[in-house]
């Protein structure tokens, strides 16, 4: 799905009930697919773009995300 360009996100749905907290889910995805930093940046960006917050908050989060990856990348 990632390679096909789908807006993939990693989430946790009621982790106390189902297990699978965010860090657990991210580690499992990484273990299965070995994504590079660019792919993880895209997945994180997708999550912000798909969120239900207002446009200004999305822009702020994406700006911060891009800054973090610019430093690390």
N, CA, C and O atoms as a Tripos MOL2 file, in Angstrom:
@<TRIPOS>MOLECULE
protein
  292   291    73     0     0
PROTEIN
NO_CHARGES

@<TRIPOS>ATOM
      1 N           0.8260   -1.1900    0.0000 N.3       1 UNK1
      2 CA          0.0000    0.0000    0.0000 C.3       1 UNK1
      3 C           0.8710    1.2550    0.0000 C.2       1 UNK1
      4 O           0.5630    2.2350   -0.6780 O.2       1 UNK1
      5 N           1.9580    1.2150    0.7640 N.am      2 UNK2
      6 CA          2.8680    2.3600    0.7970 C.3       2 UNK2
      7 C           3.4410    2.5910   -0.5970 C.2       2 UNK2
      8 O           3.4210    3.7150   -1.0990 O.2       2 UNK2
      9 N           3.9500    1.5350   -1.2210 N.am      3 UNK3
     10 CA          4.5580    1.6520   -2.5450 C.3       3 UNK3
     11 C           3.5520    2.1220   -3.5940 C.2       3 UNK3
     12 O           3.9290    2.7670   -4.5730 O.2       3 UNK3
     13 N           2.2870    1.8020   -3.3930 N.am      4 UNK4
     14 CA          1.2440    2.2090   -4.3330 C.3       4 UNK4
     15 C           0.7990    3.6460   -4.1190 C.2       4 UNK4
     16 O           0.0180    4.1790   -4.9070 O.2       4 UNK4
     17 N           1.2930    4.2820   -3.0520 N.am      5 UNK5
     18 CA          0.9510    5.6810   -2.8050 C.3       5 UNK5
     19 C          -0.2640    5.9140   -1.9280 C.2       5 UNK5
     20 O          -0.7410    7.0440   -1.8210 O.2       5 UNK5
     21 N          -0.7750    4.8560   -1.2940 N.am      6 UNK6
     22 CA         -1.9190    5.0290   -0.3880 C.3       6 UNK6
     23 C          -1.4900    5.8380    0.8240 C.2       6 UNK6
     24 O          -0.3300    5.7820    1.2310 O.2       6 UNK6
     25 N          -2.4150    6.5860    1.3990 N.am      7 UNK7
     26 CA         -2.1280    7.3790    2.6020 C.3       7 UNK7
     27 C          -2.1590    6.4680    3.8240 C.2       7 UNK7
     28 O          -3.1390    6.4340    4.5690 O.2       7 UNK7
     29 N          -1.0860    5.7430    4.0100 N.am      8 UNK8
     30 CA         -0.9520    4.7910    5.1110 C.3       8 UNK8
     31 C          -0.6420    5.5410    6.3980 C.2       8 UNK8
     32 O           0.1470    6.4860    6.3990 O.2       8 UNK8
     33 N          -1.2600    5.1210    7.4880 N.am      9 UNK9
     34 CA         -0.9480    5.6260    8.8270 C.3       9 UNK9
     35 C          -0.7970    4.4360    9.7610 C.2       9 UNK9
     36 O          -1.2650    3.3370    9.4620 O.2       9 UNK9
     37 N          -0.1470    4.6590   10.8830 N.am     10 UNK10
     38 CA         -0.0410    3.6340   11.9230 C.3      10 UNK10
     39 C          -0.7970    4.1790   13.1270 C.2      10 UNK10
     40 O          -0.5710    5.3100   13.5580 O.2      10 UNK10
     41 N          -1.6940    3.3650   13.6630 N.am     11 UNK11
     42 CA         -2.5800    3.8230   14.7280 C.3      11 UNK11
     43 C          -2.6860    2.7740   15.8310 C.2      11 UNK11
     44 O          -2.2080    1.6470   15.6990 O.2      11 UNK11
     45 N          -3.3180    3.1780   16.9060 N.am     12 UNK12
     46 CA         -3.6900    2.2220   17.9370 C.3      12 UNK12
     47 C          -5.1540    2.4690   18.2610 C.2      12 UNK12
     48 O          -5.5740    3.6120   18.4430 O.2      12 UNK12
     49 N          -5.9160    1.4110   18.3310 N.am     13 UNK13
     50 CA         -7.3370    1.5170   18.6030 C.3      13 UNK13
     51 C          -7.6120    0.8540   19.9360 C.2      13 UNK13
     52 O          -7.5890   -0.3710   20.0540 O.2      13 UNK13
     53 N          -7.8710    1.6740   20.9360 N.am     14 UNK14
     54 CA         -8.1750    1.1760   22.2700 C.3      14 UNK14
     55 C          -7.0920    0.2190   22.7640 C.2      14 UNK14
     56 O          -7.3640   -0.9530   23.0270 O.2      14 UNK14
     57 N          -5.8490    0.7300   22.8890 N.am     15 UNK15
     58 CA         -4.7380   -0.1560   23.2320 C.3      15 UNK15
     59 C          -4.9010   -0.8790   24.5640 C.2      15 UNK15
     60 O          -4.4000   -1.9930   24.7140 O.2      15 UNK15
     61 N          -5.5780   -0.2860   25.5220 N.am     16 UNK16
     62 CA         -5.7560   -0.9620   26.8040 C.3      16 UNK16
     63 C          -6.5930   -2.2410   26.6390 C.2      16 UNK16
     64 O          -6.4220   -3.2050   27.3840 O.2      16 UNK16
     65 N          -7.4810   -2.2320   25.6690 N.am     17 UNK17
     66 CA         -8.3450   -3.3980   25.4300 C.3      17 UNK17
     67 C          -7.6900   -4.3850   24.4730 C.2      17 UNK17
     68 O          -7.6730   -5.5890   24.7310 O.2      17 UNK17
     69 N          -7.1480   -3.8740   23.3630 N.am     18 UNK18
     70 CA         -6.6110   -4.7370   22.3160 C.3      18 UNK18
     71 C          -5.1120   -4.9770   22.4200 C.2      18 UNK18
     72 O          -4.5780   -5.8530   21.7390 O.2      18 UNK18
     73 N          -4.4210   -4.2060   23.2680 N.am     19 UNK19
     74 CA         -2.9620   -4.2290   23.2520 C.3      19 UNK19
     75 C          -2.4920   -3.3830   22.0790 C.2      19 UNK19
     76 O          -3.3000   -2.7330   21.4170 O.2      19 UNK19
     77 N          -1.2140   -3.3860   21.8260 N.am     20 UNK20
     78 CA         -0.7310   -2.6510   20.6640 C.3      20 UNK20
     79 C          -0.7190   -1.1550   20.8440 C.2      20 UNK20
     80 O          -1.3910   -0.4300   20.1100 O.2      20 UNK20
     81 N           0.0380   -0.6890   21.8120 N.am     21 UNK21
     82 CA          0.2220    0.7480   21.9530 C.3      21 UNK21
     83 C           1.0340    1.2530   20.7640 C.2      21 UNK21
     84 O           1.6520    0.4520   20.0620 O.2      21 UNK21
     85 N           1.0480    2.5570   20.5250 N.am     22 UNK22
     86 CA          1.6910    3.1270   19.3400 C.3      22 UNK22
     87 C           3.1260    2.6360   19.1510 C.2      22 UNK22
     88 O           3.4770    2.1820   18.0620 O.2      22 UNK22
     89 N           3.9480    2.7150   20.1740 N.am     23 UNK23
     90 CA          5.3350    2.2830   20.0120 C.3      23 UNK23
     91 C           5.4150    0.8110   19.6320 C.2      23 UNK23
     92 O           6.2520    0.4260   18.8150 O.2      23 UNK23
     93 N           4.5550   -0.0110   20.2160 N.am     24 UNK24
     94 CA          4.5170   -1.4320   19.8540 C.3      24 UNK24
     95 C           4.1460   -1.6020   18.3800 C.2      24 UNK24
     96 O           4.7470   -2.4020   17.6640 O.2      24 UNK24
     97 N           3.1570   -0.8430   17.9470 N.am     25 UNK25
     98 CA          2.7030   -0.9510   16.5600 C.3      25 UNK25
     99 C           3.7780   -0.4820   15.5850 C.2      25 UNK25
    100 O           3.9960   -1.1050   14.5460 O.2      25 UNK25
    101 N           4.4430    0.6120   15.9200 N.am     26 UNK26
    102 CA          5.5120    1.1170   15.0530 C.3      26 UNK26
    103 C           6.6550    0.1120   14.9810 C.2      26 UNK26
    104 O           7.1810   -0.1510   13.8990 O.2      26 UNK26
    105 N           7.0410   -0.4480   16.1160 N.am     27 UNK27
    106 CA          8.1080   -1.4550   16.1070 C.3      27 UNK27
    107 C           7.7230   -2.6700   15.2700 C.2      27 UNK27
    108 O           8.5570   -3.2130   14.5460 O.2      27 UNK27
    109 N           6.4780   -3.0960   15.3630 N.am     28 UNK28
    110 CA          6.0200   -4.2590   14.5920 C.3      28 UNK28
    111 C           6.0340   -3.9620   13.0940 C.2      28 UNK28
    112 O           6.4410   -4.8070   12.2970 O.2      28 UNK28
    113 N           5.5970   -2.7820   12.7160 N.am     29 UNK29
    114 CA          5.6190   -2.3980   11.3000 C.3      29 UNK29
    115 C           7.0620   -2.3450   10.7970 C.2      29 UNK29
    116 O           7.3650   -2.8390    9.7110 O.2      29 UNK29
    117 N           7.9450   -1.7460   11.5900 N.am     30 UNK30
    118 CA          9.3450   -1.6530   11.1770 C.3      30 UNK30
    119 C           9.9770   -3.0390   11.0510 C.2      30 UNK30
    120 O          10.7200   -3.2970   10.1040 O.2      30 UNK30
    121 N           9.6880   -3.9240   11.9930 N.am     31 UNK31
    122 CA         10.2360   -5.2780   11.9360 C.3      31 UNK31
    123 C           9.7480   -6.0190   10.6900 C.2      31 UNK31
    124 O          10.4890   -6.8080   10.1030 O.2      31 UNK31
    125 N           8.5220   -5.7660   10.2970 N.am     32 UNK32
    126 CA          7.9530   -6.4630    9.1400 C.3      32 UNK32
    127 C           8.3980   -5.8700    7.8060 C.2      32 UNK32
    128 O           8.6060   -6.6030    6.8390 O.2      32 UNK32
    129 N           8.5460   -4.5360    7.7500 N.am     33 UNK33
    130 CA          8.7550   -3.8890    6.4510 C.3      33 UNK33
    131 C          10.0790   -3.1480    6.2960 C.2      33 UNK33
    132 O          10.4570   -2.8080    5.1750 O.2      33 UNK33
    133 N          10.7890   -2.8910    7.3830 N.am     34 UNK34
    134 CA         12.0980   -2.2190    7.3230 C.3      34 UNK34
    135 C          12.0510   -0.9020    6.5540 C.2      34 UNK34
    136 O          12.8750   -0.6570    5.6720 O.2      34 UNK34
    137 N          11.0790   -0.0570    6.8950 N.am     35 UNK35
    138 CA         10.9400    1.2350    6.2230 C.3      35 UNK35
    139 C          12.1220    2.1400    6.5220 C.2      35 UNK35
    140 O          12.7110    2.0780    7.6010 O.2      35 UNK35
    141 N          12.4590    2.9790    5.5550 N.am     36 UNK36
    142 CA         13.5110    3.9770    5.7620 C.3      36 UNK36
    143 C          12.8930    5.2430    6.3660 C.2      36 UNK36
    144 O          11.6760    5.3430    6.5190 O.2      36 UNK36
    145 N          13.7430    6.1940    6.7010 N.am     37 UNK37
    146 CA         13.2860    7.4260    7.3520 C.3      37 UNK37
    147 C          12.3180    8.2100    6.4790 C.2      37 UNK37
    148 O          11.3710    8.8080    6.9890 O.2      37 UNK37
    149 N          12.5410    8.2150    5.1770 N.am     38 UNK38
    150 CA         11.6480    8.9430    4.2630 C.3      38 UNK38
    151 C          10.2410    8.3670    4.3180 C.2      38 UNK38
    152 O           9.2590    9.1090    4.3080 O.2      38 UNK38
    153 N          10.1470    7.0570    4.3760 N.am     39 UNK39
    154 CA          8.8300    6.4140    4.4580 C.3      39 UNK39
    155 C           8.1610    6.7290    5.7840 C.2      39 UNK39
    156 O           6.9610    7.0010    5.8200 O.2      39 UNK39
    157 N           8.9190    6.6960    6.8780 N.am     40 UNK40
    158 CA          8.3340    7.0340    8.1840 C.3      40 UNK40
    159 C           7.8890    8.4910    8.2340 C.2      40 UNK40
    160 O           6.8690    8.8070    8.8470 O.2      40 UNK40
    161 N           8.6350    9.3690    7.6020 N.am     41 UNK41
    162 CA          8.2070   10.7660    7.5400 C.3      41 UNK41
    163 C           6.8820   10.8670    6.7890 C.2      41 UNK41
    164 O           5.9900   11.6050    7.2070 O.2      41 UNK41
    165 N           6.7440   10.1350    5.6900 N.am     42 UNK42
    166 CA          5.5120   10.1440    4.9030 C.3      42 UNK42
    167 C           4.3480    9.5950    5.7300 C.2      42 UNK42
    168 O           3.2490   10.1490    5.6920 O.2      42 UNK42
    169 N           4.5750    8.5240    6.4660 N.am     43 UNK43
    170 CA          3.5270    7.9350    7.2950 C.3      43 UNK43
    171 C           3.0980    8.9210    8.3830 C.2      43 UNK43
    172 O           1.9060    9.0840    8.6400 O.2      43 UNK43
    173 N           4.0630    9.5710    9.0170 N.am     44 UNK44
    174 CA          3.7230   10.5650   10.0400 C.3      44 UNK44
    175 C           2.9610   11.7350    9.4310 C.2      44 UNK44
    176 O           1.9740   12.2020   10.0000 O.2      44 UNK44
    177 N           3.4210   12.2120    8.2710 N.am     45 UNK45
    178 CA          2.7290   13.3160    7.5900 C.3      45 UNK45
    179 C           1.2900   12.9020    7.2530 C.2      45 UNK45
    180 O           0.3540   13.6790    7.4410 O.2      45 UNK45
    181 N           1.1270   11.6890    6.7630 N.am     46 UNK46
    182 CA         -0.2170   11.2030    6.4500 C.3      46 UNK46
    183 C          -1.1250   11.2760    7.6730 C.2      46 UNK46
    184 O          -2.2910   11.6540    7.5640 O.2      46 UNK46
    185 N          -0.5880   10.9130    8.8330 N.am     47 UNK47
    186 CA         -1.4100   10.9200   10.0420 C.3      47 UNK47
    187 C          -1.8620   12.3210   10.3920 C.2      47 UNK47
    188 O          -3.0000   12.5190   10.8190 O.2      47 UNK47
    189 N          -0.9800   13.3020   10.2170 N.am     48 UNK48
    190 CA         -1.3740   14.6850   10.4770 C.3      48 UNK48
    191 C          -2.3940   15.1690    9.4570 C.2      48 UNK48
    192 O          -3.3730   15.8270    9.8100 O.2      48 UNK48
    193 N          -2.1600   14.8390    8.1900 N.am     49 UNK49
    194 CA         -3.0930   15.2520    7.1380 C.3      49 UNK49
    195 C          -4.4730   14.6270    7.3240 C.2      49 UNK49
    196 O          -5.4830   15.2490    6.9950 O.2      49 UNK49
    197 N          -4.5250   13.4080    7.8460 N.am     50 UNK50
    198 CA         -5.8000   12.7130    8.0270 C.3      50 UNK50
    199 C          -6.4910   13.0520    9.3460 C.2      50 UNK50
    200 O          -7.6260   12.6360    9.5780 O.2      50 UNK50
    201 N          -5.8170   13.7960   10.1970 N.am     51 UNK51
    202 CA         -6.3920   14.0900   11.5130 C.3      51 UNK51
    203 C          -7.5670   15.0610   11.3960 C.2      51 UNK51
    204 O          -7.7590   15.7080   10.3660 O.2      51 UNK51
    205 N          -8.3410   15.1440   12.4660 N.am     52 UNK52
    206 CA         -9.5210   15.9920   12.4810 C.3      52 UNK52
    207 C          -9.2630   17.3580   13.1060 C.2      52 UNK52
    208 O         -10.2110   18.0590   13.4610 O.2      52 UNK52
    209 N          -8.0030   17.7480   13.2460 N.am     53 UNK53
    210 CA         -7.7010   19.0700   13.7890 C.3      53 UNK53
    211 C          -7.8170   20.1150   12.6830 C.2      53 UNK53
    212 O          -7.8820   19.7820   11.5000 O.2      53 UNK53
    213 N          -7.8420   21.3760   13.0880 N.am     54 UNK54
    214 CA         -7.9820   22.4360   12.0970 C.3      54 UNK54
    215 C          -6.7180   22.5510   11.2380 C.2      54 UNK54
    216 O          -5.6500   22.0560   11.5970 O.2      54 UNK54
    217 N          -6.8750   23.2160   10.1030 N.am     55 UNK55
    218 CA         -5.7960   23.3170    9.1150 C.3      55 UNK55
    219 C          -4.5400   23.9590    9.6900 C.2      55 UNK55
    220 O          -3.4300   23.5360    9.3670 O.2      55 UNK55
    221 N          -4.6970   24.9680   10.5330 N.am     56 UNK56
    222 CA         -3.5300   25.6480   11.1110 C.3      56 UNK56
    223 C          -2.7220   24.6930   11.9860 C.2      56 UNK56
    224 O          -1.4910   24.7310   11.9650 O.2      56 UNK56
    225 N          -3.3910   23.8450   12.7490 N.am     57 UNK57
    226 CA         -2.6790   22.8820   13.5870 C.3      57 UNK57
    227 C          -1.9600   21.8450   12.7290 C.2      57 UNK57
    228 O          -0.8310   21.4600   13.0330 O.2      57 UNK57
    229 N          -2.6080   21.3940   11.6630 N.am     58 UNK58
    230 CA         -1.9600   20.4520   10.7560 C.3      58 UNK58
    231 C          -0.6720   21.0520   10.1900 C.2      58 UNK58
    232 O           0.3690   20.3970   10.1630 O.2      58 UNK58
    233 N          -0.7550   22.2920    9.7420 N.am     59 UNK59
    234 CA          0.4230   22.9630    9.1840 C.3      59 UNK59
    235 C           1.5380   23.0400   10.2200 C.2      59 UNK59
    236 O           2.7000   22.7910    9.9010 O.2      59 UNK59
    237 N           1.1920   23.3830   11.4530 N.am     60 UNK60
    238 CA          2.1920   23.5000   12.5190 C.3      60 UNK60
    239 C           2.8590   22.1540   12.7850 C.2      60 UNK60
    240 O           4.0820   22.0760   12.9040 O.2      60 UNK60
    241 N           2.0600   21.1010   12.8760 N.am     61 UNK61
    242 CA          2.6190   19.7670   13.1390 C.3      61 UNK61
    243 C           3.5080   19.3060   11.9910 C.2      61 UNK61
    244 O           4.5850   18.7560   12.2210 O.2      61 UNK61
    245 N           3.0650   19.5250   10.7630 N.am     62 UNK62
    246 CA          3.8540   19.1040    9.5970 C.3      62 UNK62
    247 C           5.1440   19.9110    9.5180 C.2      62 UNK62
    248 O           6.1930   19.3660    9.1740 O.2      62 UNK62
    249 N           5.0800   21.1840    9.8270 N.am     63 UNK63
    250 CA          6.2940   22.0120    9.8350 C.3      63 UNK63
    251 C           7.2960   21.4650   10.8530 C.2      63 UNK63
    252 O           8.4870   21.3680   10.5570 O.2      63 UNK63
    253 N           6.8300   21.1120   12.0340 N.am     64 UNK64
    254 CA          7.7030   20.5480   13.0730 C.3      64 UNK64
    255 C           8.2630   19.1980   12.6290 C.2      64 UNK64
    256 O           9.4510   18.9280   12.8100 O.2      64 UNK64
    257 N           7.4270   18.3620   12.0580 N.am     65 UNK65
    258 CA          7.8620   17.0650   11.5490 C.3      65 UNK65
    259 C           8.9710   17.2410   10.5200 C.2      65 UNK65
    260 O          10.0060   16.5780   10.5970 O.2      65 UNK65
    261 N           8.7580   18.1210    9.5690 N.am     66 UNK66
    262 CA          9.7580   18.3500    8.5320 C.3      66 UNK66
    263 C          11.0570   18.8760    9.1190 C.2      66 UNK66
    264 O          12.1390   18.5250    8.6480 O.2      66 UNK66
    265 N          10.9590   19.7130   10.1410 N.am     67 UNK67
    266 CA         12.1720   20.2340   10.7970 C.3      67 UNK67
    267 C          12.9390   19.1140   11.4920 C.2      67 UNK67
    268 O          14.1670   19.0710   11.4250 O.2      67 UNK67
    269 N          12.2330   18.2190   12.1510 N.am     68 UNK68
    270 CA         12.8950   17.1010   12.8320 C.3      68 UNK68
    271 C          13.5920   16.2080   11.8160 C.2      68 UNK68
    272 O          14.7340   15.8050   12.0360 O.2      68 UNK68
    273 N          12.9360   15.8940   10.7190 N.am     69 UNK69
    274 CA         13.5500   15.0270    9.7290 C.3      69 UNK69
    275 C          14.6770   15.7390    8.9740 C.2      69 UNK69
    276 O          15.6090   15.0820    8.5090 O.2      69 UNK69
    277 N          14.6120   17.0430    8.8470 N.am     70 UNK70
    278 CA         15.7040   17.7900    8.1970 C.3      70 UNK70
    279 C          16.9620   17.7180    9.0450 C.2      70 UNK70
    280 O          18.0660   17.6250    8.5080 O.2      70 UNK70
    281 N          16.8100   17.7610   10.3560 N.am     71 UNK71
    282 CA         17.9550   17.6740   11.2750 C.3      71 UNK71
    283 C          18.5160   16.2680   11.2660 C.2      71 UNK71
    284 O          19.7300   16.0740   11.2000 O.2      71 UNK71
    285 N          17.6220   15.2810   11.3320 N.am     72 UNK72
    286 CA         18.0560   13.8850   11.3930 C.3      72 UNK72
    287 C          18.4860   13.3360   10.0450 C.2      72 UNK72
    288 O          19.3080   12.4210    9.9790 O.2      72 UNK72
    289 N          17.9360   13.8860    8.9660 N.am     73 UNK73
    290 CA         18.1890   13.3340    7.6460 C.3      73 UNK73
    291 C          19.4220   13.8490    7.0510 C.2      73 UNK73
    292 O          19.7720   13.4740    5.9320 O.2      73 UNK73
@<TRIPOS>BOND
     1     1     2 1
     2     2     3 1
     3     3     4 2
     4     3     5 am
     5     5     6 1
     6     6     7 1
     7     7     8 2
     8     7     9 am
     9     9    10 1
    10    10    11 1
    11    11    12 2
    12    11    13 am
    13    13    14 1
    14    14    15 1
    15    15    16 2
    16    15    17 am
    17    17    18 1
    18    18    19 1
    19    19    20 2
    20    19    21 am
    21    21    22 1
    22    22    23 1
    23    23    24 2
    24    23    25 am
    25    25    26 1
    26    26    27 1
    27    27    28 2
    28    27    29 am
    29    29    30 1
    30    30    31 1
    31    31    32 2
    32    31    33 am
    33    33    34 1
    34    34    35 1
    35    35    36 2
    36    35    37 am
    37    37    38 1
    38    38    39 1
    39    39    40 2
    40    39    41 am
    41    41    42 1
    42    42    43 1
    43    43    44 2
    44    43    45 am
    45    45    46 1
    46    46    47 1
    47    47    48 2
    48    47    49 am
    49    49    50 1
    50    50    51 1
    51    51    52 2
    52    51    53 am
    53    53    54 1
    54    54    55 1
    55    55    56 2
    56    55    57 am
    57    57    58 1
    58    58    59 1
    59    59    60 2
    60    59    61 am
    61    61    62 1
    62    62    63 1
    63    63    64 2
    64    63    65 am
    65    65    66 1
    66    66    67 1
    67    67    68 2
    68    67    69 am
    69    69    70 1
    70    70    71 1
    71    71    72 2
    72    71    73 am
    73    73    74 1
    74    74    75 1
    75    75    76 2
    76    75    77 am
    77    77    78 1
    78    78    79 1
    79    79    80 2
    80    79    81 am
    81    81    82 1
    82    82    83 1
    83    83    84 2
    84    83    85 am
    85    85    86 1
    86    86    87 1
    87    87    88 2
    88    87    89 am
    89    89    90 1
    90    90    91 1
    91    91    92 2
    92    91    93 am
    93    93    94 1
    94    94    95 1
    95    95    96 2
    96    95    97 am
    97    97    98 1
    98    98    99 1
    99    99   100 2
   100    99   101 am
   101   101   102 1
   102   102   103 1
   103   103   104 2
   104   103   105 am
   105   105   106 1
   106   106   107 1
   107   107   108 2
   108   107   109 am
   109   109   110 1
   110   110   111 1
   111   111   112 2
   112   111   113 am
   113   113   114 1
   114   114   115 1
   115   115   116 2
   116   115   117 am
   117   117   118 1
   118   118   119 1
   119   119   120 2
   120   119   121 am
   121   121   122 1
   122   122   123 1
   123   123   124 2
   124   123   125 am
   125   125   126 1
   126   126   127 1
   127   127   128 2
   128   127   129 am
   129   129   130 1
   130   130   131 1
   131   131   132 2
   132   131   133 am
   133   133   134 1
   134   134   135 1
   135   135   136 2
   136   135   137 am
   137   137   138 1
   138   138   139 1
   139   139   140 2
   140   139   141 am
   141   141   142 1
   142   142   143 1
   143   143   144 2
   144   143   145 am
   145   145   146 1
   146   146   147 1
   147   147   148 2
   148   147   149 am
   149   149   150 1
   150   150   151 1
   151   151   152 2
   152   151   153 am
   153   153   154 1
   154   154   155 1
   155   155   156 2
   156   155   157 am
   157   157   158 1
   158   158   159 1
   159   159   160 2
   160   159   161 am
   161   161   162 1
   162   162   163 1
   163   163   164 2
   164   163   165 am
   165   165   166 1
   166   166   167 1
   167   167   168 2
   168   167   169 am
   169   169   170 1
   170   170   171 1
   171   171   172 2
   172   171   173 am
   173   173   174 1
   174   174   175 1
   175   175   176 2
   176   175   177 am
   177   177   178 1
   178   178   179 1
   179   179   180 2
   180   179   181 am
   181   181   182 1
   182   182   183 1
   183   183   184 2
   184   183   185 am
   185   185   186 1
   186   186   187 1
   187   187   188 2
   188   187   189 am
   189   189   190 1
   190   190   191 1
   191   191   192 2
   192   191   193 am
   193   193   194 1
   194   194   195 1
   195   195   196 2
   196   195   197 am
   197   197   198 1
   198   198   199 1
   199   199   200 2
   200   199   201 am
   201   201   202 1
   202   202   203 1
   203   203   204 2
   204   203   205 am
   205   205   206 1
   206   206   207 1
   207   207   208 2
   208   207   209 am
   209   209   210 1
   210   210   211 1
   211   211   212 2
   212   211   213 am
   213   213   214 1
   214   214   215 1
   215   215   216 2
   216   215   217 am
   217   217   218 1
   218   218   219 1
   219   219   220 2
   220   219   221 am
   221   221   222 1
   222   222   223 1
   223   223   224 2
   224   223   225 am
   225   225   226 1
   226   226   227 1
   227   227   228 2
   228   227   229 am
   229   229   230 1
   230   230   231 1
   231   231   232 2
   232   231   233 am
   233   233   234 1
   234   234   235 1
   235   235   236 2
   236   235   237 am
   237   237   238 1
   238   238   239 1
   239   239   240 2
   240   239   241 am
   241   241   242 1
   242   242   243 1
   243   243   244 2
   244   243   245 am
   245   245   246 1
   246   246   247 1
   247   247   248 2
   248   247   249 am
   249   249   250 1
   250   250   251 1
   251   251   252 2
   252   251   253 am
   253   253   254 1
   254   254   255 1
   255   255   256 2
   256   255   257 am
   257   257   258 1
   258   258   259 1
   259   259   260 2
   260   259   261 am
   261   261   262 1
   262   262   263 1
   263   263   264 2
   264   263   265 am
   265   265   266 1
   266   266   267 1
   267   267   268 2
   268   267   269 am
   269   269   270 1
   270   270   271 1
   271   271   272 2
   272   271   273 am
   273   273   274 1
   274   274   275 1
   275   275   276 2
   276   275   277 am
   277   277   278 1
   278   278   279 1
   279   279   280 2
   280   279   281 am
   281   281   282 1
   282   282   283 1
   283   283   284 2
   284   283   285 am
   285   285   286 1
   286   286   287 1
   287   287   288 2
   288   287   289 am
   289   289   290 1
   290   290   291 1
   291   291   292 2
@<TRIPOS>SUBSTRUCTURE
     1 UNK1         2 RESIDUE 1 A UNK
     2 UNK2         6 RESIDUE 1 A UNK
     3 UNK3        10 RESIDUE 1 A UNK
     4 UNK4        14 RESIDUE 1 A UNK
     5 UNK5        18 RESIDUE 1 A UNK
     6 UNK6        22 RESIDUE 1 A UNK
     7 UNK7        26 RESIDUE 1 A UNK
     8 UNK8        30 RESIDUE 1 A UNK
     9 UNK9        34 RESIDUE 1 A UNK
    10 UNK10       38 RESIDUE 1 A UNK
    11 UNK11       42 RESIDUE 1 A UNK
    12 UNK12       46 RESIDUE 1 A UNK
    13 UNK13       50 RESIDUE 1 A UNK
    14 UNK14       54 RESIDUE 1 A UNK
    15 UNK15       58 RESIDUE 1 A UNK
    16 UNK16       62 RESIDUE 1 A UNK
    17 UNK17       66 RESIDUE 1 A UNK
    18 UNK18       70 RESIDUE 1 A UNK
    19 UNK19       74 RESIDUE 1 A UNK
    20 UNK20       78 RESIDUE 1 A UNK
    21 UNK21       82 RESIDUE 1 A UNK
    22 UNK22       86 RESIDUE 1 A UNK
    23 UNK23       90 RESIDUE 1 A UNK
    24 UNK24       94 RESIDUE 1 A UNK
    25 UNK25       98 RESIDUE 1 A UNK
    26 UNK26      102 RESIDUE 1 A UNK
    27 UNK27      106 RESIDUE 1 A UNK
    28 UNK28      110 RESIDUE 1 A UNK
    29 UNK29      114 RESIDUE 1 A UNK
    30 UNK30      118 RESIDUE 1 A UNK
    31 UNK31      122 RESIDUE 1 A UNK
    32 UNK32      126 RESIDUE 1 A UNK
    33 UNK33      130 RESIDUE 1 A UNK
    34 UNK34      134 RESIDUE 1 A UNK
    35 UNK35      138 RESIDUE 1 A UNK
    36 UNK36      142 RESIDUE 1 A UNK
    37 UNK37      146 RESIDUE 1 A UNK
    38 UNK38      150 RESIDUE 1 A UNK
    39 UNK39      154 RESIDUE 1 A UNK
    40 UNK40      158 RESIDUE 1 A UNK
    41 UNK41      162 RESIDUE 1 A UNK
    42 UNK42      166 RESIDUE 1 A UNK
    43 UNK43      170 RESIDUE 1 A UNK
    44 UNK44      174 RESIDUE 1 A UNK
    45 UNK45      178 RESIDUE 1 A UNK
    46 UNK46      182 RESIDUE 1 A UNK
    47 UNK47      186 RESIDUE 1 A UNK
    48 UNK48      190 RESIDUE 1 A UNK
    49 UNK49      194 RESIDUE 1 A UNK
    50 UNK50      198 RESIDUE 1 A UNK
    51 UNK51      202 RESIDUE 1 A UNK
    52 UNK52      206 RESIDUE 1 A UNK
    53 UNK53      210 RESIDUE 1 A UNK
    54 UNK54      214 RESIDUE 1 A UNK
    55 UNK55      218 RESIDUE 1 A UNK
    56 UNK56      222 RESIDUE 1 A UNK
    57 UNK57      226 RESIDUE 1 A UNK
    58 UNK58      230 RESIDUE 1 A UNK
    59 UNK59      234 RESIDUE 1 A UNK
    60 UNK60      238 RESIDUE 1 A UNK
    61 UNK61      242 RESIDUE 1 A UNK
    62 UNK62      246 RESIDUE 1 A UNK
    63 UNK63      250 RESIDUE 1 A UNK
    64 UNK64      254 RESIDUE 1 A UNK
    65 UNK65      258 RESIDUE 1 A UNK
    66 UNK66      262 RESIDUE 1 A UNK
    67 UNK67      266 RESIDUE 1 A UNK
    68 UNK68      270 RESIDUE 1 A UNK
    69 UNK69      274 RESIDUE 1 A UNK
    70 UNK70      278 RESIDUE 1 A UNK
    71 UNK71      282 RESIDUE 1 A UNK
    72 UNK72      286 RESIDUE 1 A UNK
    73 UNK73      290 RESIDUE 1 A UNK
